[in-house]
């Protein structure tokens, strides 16, 4: 599975912070609706799938250090780094 990352956050329907992160990331949605997101590791394996709302905090402390991709239901993807 090939995942492409859109590095220009303003073109996405969501933003994440902080990036890089150690334990939590916060998802900011451009709209206030819920969004289904999927988290993939750097080799394209699905590691988590959750429903988030604006300013949701996601615990990523159990993930190994590395590069991950958050993909929304509308196929937009943002890369984040877990340290």
HELIX and SHEET records of a PDB file:
HELIX    1   1 UNK A    9  UNK A   11  5                                   3    
SHEET    1   A 3 UNK A  14  UNK A  17  0                                        
SHEET    2   A 3 UNK A  24  UNK A  29 -1                                        
SHEET    3   A 3 UNK A  56  UNK A  59 -1                                        
SHEET    1   B 4 UNK A  46  UNK A  52  0                                        
SHEET    2   B 4 UNK A  35  UNK A  41 -1                                        
SHEET    3   B 4 UNK A  66  UNK A  72 -1                                        
SHEET    4   B 4 UNK A  77  UNK A  82 -1                                        
END                                                                             
